[in-house]
Amino acid sequence: MHSFNRLGGYGFVVPVGSEDQVYFSAEDIEGGDTTLSEGQQVTFVLVLGEGRFEAKELRI
């Protein structure tokens, strides 16, 4: 589950088994397509960013 702001180029995903949203940037979406649809299933890697976890290497 996630939300994506196309104009801002960022969004949030919710890891399975969690209720906490994790930030991601459109630059971290792999495969050439830099947009996602709300609710679309994705895989990603969690990394510790500047004081928070961020999702990287997003794949559809």
N, C-alpha and C positions, 0 to 999 in steps of 0.2 A: 504494500500500500504506500502511496506517496502523493505528493502534490508538487506541481511544477509551475513556476512563473516564467513564461516564455520571454516576456519583455525584459525581465531582470536577469535571466540566464542562471537561475538557481532554483533549488527545490528542497524538499524534505522527504526522506524515506523512513519507514518504521520497520525495524528488524522483526522477524518472526519471533513471537514470544515476548515482545516488549511493547510498551505503550509510548516510549520516548522517541520523538522525532530526531532524525539525524540529518544535518545539512549536507547538500552536495551542490557543486557547480556544474553548469552545462559542459564545461571543459573536461570534466571527468567522465563523461559518457563515452564509451568506446564503440567503435563500429561505424563511425562517420555520421550517424544521425544524432544531432545535438538536441532533440526534443523528445519528451516522453508524454504519454497520456496518463491522466490521473487514474490511479488504481492498477496500472500496468505492473506486472510482476517483473522484478529485476534482481540481479545478484550484484553484490558489491563487497568491497573490503573496508572494514572499519579502521581508521587511523586516528591517532590523537593529534588534533590540530592545535590552534592557539587557544588553549583552555577548554576545548570541547572536542568531542569525537566528530569526525567527518566521514562521509562515504566517498570512496575513491574507486576507480576502475569499474564503474557501473556498466552492466551488460544486460541486454534484454533476453 
